[in-house]
Amino acid sequence: MPRVVPDAVPTRLFGGDGELADRLERFDWRSNPLGLPSQWPSALQDLVRSMLRSDGPMFVCWGPEHRLIYNDLYADVLRDKHPAALGRALRDVWSVVGPDVFERLTPQLLLV
């Protein structure tokens, strides 16, 4: 008779145990320009893992539209913009910031 193995607990792509770790796992990335996290560059995956474990407020902006990914402490900075800010363009989230700030952002992050 075949041995029945209980369903394994799914491995979390980013680890962590906070609210944002949960949100990142449940977020509908298929409808976001960043696409599925499993297909993100390893540099972005590593940045997000580190950010989620940080003891300070942190965020990552990625892609040509500077899509926002952040940790629990940065959610406190966002206040009422959270949780809607997750995966949105930085320019849309912080529309009150002057356009000159966004002109200073590089279109991509280069890691060597």
N, C-alpha and C positions, 0 to 999 in steps of 0.2 A: 504494500500500500504506500502511495507517495506521502512523503512528509509534508504537512501543511506549515508553511512559514508565515507568521503574521506580517501584515504590511509593514514595511520599513518606514521609519520616520523620514520624511524627505529632508535632504541636506539643504541648508540655506546657502544660497549662492554667496551672500555677503557676510554671513555670520551675524553676530550681535544679537542683543535681546531687547532693544528699545523699540519705541513706537515706529521710528523711521525704518528700522530693519524690517519690521512687519509690513509697513506700507510699501517698501521697495519690492518685497516678495509678492504682494497682492496687486500692485499697480498694473494697469493694462498697457504694457510697453509695446504691444503690437500696434496700437494706434498712435504711438509717439514716434517722432522722427529719429529718436535714438535707437529704436528697435529693441529687440530682446537682449537683456543683460548677458545672457550666455554667449551672445555674438559680439559683445562690445570688445574693443581692444583690451588686452590684458592690463595695460597701463591704467585705463579707466576703472576696470574692476578692482585693481589694487588700491587706487586712490579712494574709491568708495569704501572698501573694507577698512582702510586706515582711518578715514574720516568718521565712520560709525563708531570706532573704538576710541576716538579722541575725547579728552576731557575738557575740550573747549569748543565753542561754536565754530563750525566749519561748513563750507559749501564748495561744490565743484560746479563750474559752468563748462559744458562740453558741446562741441559742434559749432557750425557756422551761426546758429541762433543763440548760442550760449545757454543751452538747456540746463536748468537748475536741479541739482541733487544736493541734499544737505542732511545734517545730523540733527538729533533731538535738541541739542542746545541752540542750534541756529533756528529751529522752529520757534523758539522763544523770541528770537530777534524778529522773526517774520510776523509774530502776533496773529492778527486776523487774516493775514495772507496765507497762513498755513491752514489746512493741508493743500489748498488749491495750487500753491506755488510749485509743487513737485512736478518736475518734467516740463515746466513751462519755460518760455524764453525769458531770460533775465530782464530784458527791456520791458516785457509785459508786466512782470511781477513788480518791478521797481519803476513804474512809469512816471513817478513823481521826481525821479532823479533826472537831472539835465542831460541832454543828448551828448554833451562833450565828454561825459564820463564813459559812455558806451563806445565812443570813437577810440578811446585809449585801449580797449580790450583787444587782444590779439584774436584772430579768427580761429586759431587752433593752438593746442598746447603741444609743444614738441619736447619729447623726452629723449635724451641720449644716454 
